[in-house]
Amino acid sequence: MFIRNADGIGVDEKNFAEGIGYEEKTNNNRLFLSLCAQLGGAISKQVISWFQTDFNVVSGLNNQEYHSFTKMLFHEKKETSKEAMRFFKKLQLGFDNLLTHEEEPIIPDNMPKELKALLTKEIQGKKSIEVDSVHNIYDKKGTVCGSVNFSFEQRESSGTRKLFDLAGPIFETLYDGSILVIDELDAKMHPLISQHIISLFNDPQTNPNNAQLIFTTHDTHLLSLKMLRRDQIWFTEKDALEQTDLYNLMDIVLPDGTKPRNDSNYERNYMAGRYGAIPYIINE
């Protein structure tokens, strides 16, 4: 629809007529698309709406933000929670099932009377949703002879809790056929589990609605031709001016003038510095 670079803004008059005349009116610190939308551009509004409704960004570090969302999916027994449960069982995380229940909020007795009265009024009639993980009990012969429930938040590891928190956004994205961006996918997660999450999006059987996963990672094990095509791999590198350059593996030209082959060992070549985007540590 338009191109914007250091020389200015160039509009495609056929496909983006609503942008004509606004090129020179757009300040350097303003988005051209948002200006066109604000001035009534129908296409601009549609593009911005797409980013607001179909483009979800989550953090792999502050994953607790999505805990309540995933809890609600399980509490309401949504279809996506069933898919998530099958996912958990396949990973053998150490529990047999997940159950939810409602609890009355607990107000500490040692709270000041004024604050306690205010809080009591605020939470009146409200209940919190809690999650229990169900673990099997085994006899001496290794046969299941019962089960016990534990508080999910208190019993499970930080890695398992992260998987639970992200399960809601992941399986809702697969269900909706939208786009999910996860920053630091590999944090607190085993490489094989990260690979399995990626495979959910690459497999047409688990991703029939063409959902897309975009993630950042420092895990070089994910640079595998068995999982990702060359055009799916991007690198970021700081240049001499402290700017970050984003480029695709297919854009790289090797010293011999060729491009990376589709049967190359991406991880080994990356660690050897052939693709750039590696830290250079100064030895003093």
URUR-V565766 format. One record per pair of residues at least 12 apart in sequence whose C-alpha atoms are under 7 Angstrom apart, sorted by sequence separation. I is the first residue (numbers start at 1). J is the second residue. If there is no record, write none. Layout:
I:J
I:J
This chain:
135:147
136:148
201:213
234:246
235:247
134:147
135:148
234:247
235:248
1:15
9:23
134:148
135:149
234:248
1:16
134:149
233:248
234:249
133:149
134:150
233:249
19:36
132:149
133:150
231:248
132:150
133:151
231:249
132:151
133:152
230:249
231:250
131:151
132:152
230:250
131:152
105:127
18:41
104:127
105:128
252:275
103:127
104:128
75:100
102:127
103:128
74:100
102:128
103:129
102:129
195:222
101:129
102:130
100:129
101:130
159:188
100:130
101:131
159:189
185:215
191:221
100:131
184:215
185:216
186:217
99:131
100:132
177:209
179:211
180:212
181:213
182:214
183:215
184:216
185:217
230:262
98:131
99:132
174:207
177:210
178:211
179:212
180:213
181:214
182:215
183:216
184:217
186:219
98:132
99:133
175:209
177:211
178:212
179:213
180:214
181:215
182:216
98:133
174:209
97:133
98:134
97:134
174:211
95:133
96:134
173:211
95:134
96:135
95:135
96:136
237:277
236:277
224:266
235:277
223:266
224:267
223:267
221:267
220:267
84:167
84:171
80:171
80:172
70:165
70:167
67:165
70:168
63:162
66:165
69:168
66:166
64:165
63:165
63:166
60:182
55:178
56:179
57:180
58:181
59:182
60:183
61:184
54:178
55:179
56:180
57:181
58:182
59:183
60:184
54:179
55:180
56:181
57:182
58:183
59:184
60:185
61:187
60:187
